[in-house]
Structures are given as structure tokens and as C-alpha cells.
């Protein structure tokens, strides 16, 4: 295996990330290779992924180094908060100004964010991921 760095960034909306890199593949990698699992918040996309923290961000499997910090944006809280606020402010304002029912009726993207209503899971991928 020739990779020095593997970045796993898989998102399947409402579901766990698929496992794309096996333990057998990691074993074949060069010593000191680094695997960064950005999908760790969705269960990780490497077979050997386990969530770590900013305080203890890495661990070794075979001779490869894994970085699987959950909530990676937490390393830069001011910047990530600013980015999140900019990305979501229009939805918050719509909810505040129109109420949730009118807001989701007017905006299909906002409606996709409704996961549970009156005790029913609205998004099948979420139900499937949690075996509900």
C-alpha cells in the first residue's frame, strides 16, 4: 500500500457510514501511515475506527495511526460556531417568523430536517439506522 494518509469522509444521510477500509488493508499499509476518519460521528468508515477525543486524539492499529476525533470542529470552536451560524441562520429565522409548520411547508430543505413528529420517525434512513 502506497498511501501515507487516508482521509475517510463518508456521509449517508440518516444512516451509519459504511466501512470502507478493512483491518486487513490497514495491516498492509506502510508503518506510520495516518488514517483520519471524518465520518466517526456517523460510526466511522474504517473497520478499526473508534471515537477519540481532542485530549487523546490518536491510537495505533498495526503500525498505522488513527485520528478519529468526534466533533472535529470542536478544535476551533469560535470558527466552527461562526460557520454553523452562517449556514443555519436562515432556517432559524424561518422557524421563528413563520412557525415550524409553515416554515417546513415553504422550504423543502427545512422539511427534510424533520426527523420525528408526533412520536413517528419521519425519515426512514434514521429508523433503519436505529432498527426502529
Secondary structure, DSSP 8 states (H G I E B T S, - for coil): ---SEEEE----TTS-----B-HHHHHHS-TT-EEEEGGGGGT-SBTT---B-STT-EEEETTEEEE-BTTGGGGGHHHHHHHHHHHHHHHHHHHHHH-HHHHHHH-HHHHTT--EETTEE--HHHHHHTT-
